[in-house]
Amino acid sequence: MFKAKKTNILIENIDKYFDMIDNALLIFKDGVRNYLHSSSEAFNDNLHSMSQLDSEASVLRRAIENDLYTQTALVRSRGDIMRLLEKLGNISNILSDSLLQFEIENPFVPAELNNEFVKLTEFATLAVESALPAAKAYFREPETITDKINRVYFYKKETKKCAQAIKRRVFHEMMSLKLSEKFHLRYFALHIENLSDAAEVVADQLSVMAIKRIF
């Protein structure tokens, strides 16, 4: 009973870590919107919230990893869980670093591209949002993982199409922009697109984990 209780507490903490990433997605989306609409005060609040959440998530992740080494009930899947946490940690880093780069580099985004960058951000974050329920399902309903991660691959494709559309428009249609400005816009579109790539990596990891768990 004692071992089962400790394992349940560990799984609850892992769920809490997943929820922190979900909250970081909300902050990131809001931060991109606030940057695009020049809402400086709100954007700075997003940066502060992201930094605080990132610190809390890092502390929790380290505690989870330490606890994993003491849980004999999870010893067979410990390596896979550690790899999953590492890949989700990469998503957390992308969210934090990408938002900070907006503040540091202060890219010029023409107003006519605002909606397209918002749409790109929405698709990229939806890819990650779709991966989180699948990650939670690993511990309770592994047989449902495959159905859940299909959404990740869908939103990954939509993100790529959206990013390509932005880049094509910037380089083919916006002739008034300097070449350096075009490179900058491509760079930030790629930053956001990287989120969906990271979500796909998580989905691939979960797919392997699901097969091991079921069989």
Secondary structure, DSSP 4 states (H G I P E B T S, - for coil): -HHHHHHHHHHHHHHHHHHHHHHHHHHHHHHHHHHHTT-HHHHHHHHHHHHHHHHHHHHHHHHHHHHHTT-GGGTTTHHHHHHHHHHHHHHHHHHHHHHHHHHHH-----GGGHHHHHHHHHHHHHHHHHHHHHHHHTTT-GGGHHHHHHHHHHHHHHHHHHHHHHHHHHHHT-TTS-HHHHHHHHHHHHHHHHHHHHHHHHHHHHHHHHHHHH-
